[in-house]
Amino acid sequence: MMKCATRTVFANKDFDGAIRDGADELKKGGLVVFPTETVYGLGANALSPEAVKNIFFAKGRPQDNPLIVHIAEQGQLDGLVTEVNDMACALMDAFWPGPLSIVMKKTDVIPPEVSAGLETVAVRMPDNDIARGIIALAGVPVAAPSANTSGKPSPTLAMHAYEDLCGRVPLIIDGGPCRVGVESTVVDMTGEVPLVLRPGDITPEMIAQVAGDVRVHPSIMGEVEAGEVCASPGMKYKHYSPEAKVTVLTGDKKEVAKTVNTMYHNGRTQGKKTAVLCLDDCAELYPDIKYIVFLGKDAHGAEAALFRVLREMDDQNFEAVLFHAQEEKMGLAVMNRIIRAAGHEIISVKEEKV
């Protein structure tokens, strides 16, 4: 893919101009970075194989990793999928527009470049006026993964996307910070029971309240089995990783803190620039830590902060990140992202018996 000049348009200064410029770029087969409520997306006309191929080139993304198709209104589903069953309709009514992507059987109008050759496609309607405005004016569904180079933390600010994709995309629409901070929940609705393939701000419990039942794919907290076909992005590859080595520590809160303190001070003794990431309620456990970042008080706070903080670790040249995990308070989405950022480097700390 040839280098190109990258232009940034600020939607807070010219909302209508930003919508128009984004739609025009999509219409002519170009790439557009645009904000959503989750993270910034890198969009192309989902019906154009050539345009979609450029997404993979710009990101350096493996082509067996499917993309999510974004629409502006539910009527755009017509012709994209073969069937919208009653349960899928119920989930759309409950969560669209919003951070929920629904996997359904696709029609032939969706090119294999979008679906990674699968017979299914994930579709969502973002809860962001800029995103929906661009899609509506372009008049086409938009295939869009996160607007980062493959493997890096997803961008929650336009400047993050610029850092990764400057010279690779012609247009970035700056719509300010993303509200949610992690990618959408992906749920497979091709079976009788909703199957969560990637966790997000819409939790399995929220889905179960609508559907009556829900299943969670085992790879969410583990690894995909060799040869398994993945119907959702975020399942197969190491993702969301800063340059620093990330280690996740789980277990009893106070015992984890003891281990983190020891590892931190050992790292400092060796001259390794190390940071600790944790929730606000861990502050008293780390009185002597110089580099500590608090991710908020709950899952929503941690989701909103996580990718921004991981990028800040790179900006400040940290070599190691120790992540004090509190699985119940942080939620499934944050745990899934940080485990993948760590490449499954997890230490389970056992409580000492007296």
ABEGO torsion letter per residue (X at the ends): XBBBBBBBBBAAABAAAAAAAAAAAAAAGBBBBBBBAABBBBBBBAABAAAAAAAAAAAGBBAABBBBBBBABAAAABGABABBBAAAAAAAAAAOBEBBBBBBBBBAABBAAAAGGBABBBBBBBBBAAAAAAAAAAGBBBBBBBBBBBGBBBBABAAAAAAAABGABABBBBAEBBAAGBBBBBBBAABABBBBABBBABBAAAAAAAAGBBBBBAAAABBBBBGBBBABBGAABBBGBBABBBBBBBEBAAAAAAAAAAAAAAAAAAGBBBBBBBBAAAAAABAABABBBBAEABAAAAAAAAAAAAAAAAAAGBABBBBBBBAAAAEAAAAAAAAAAAGGBBBBBBBBBX
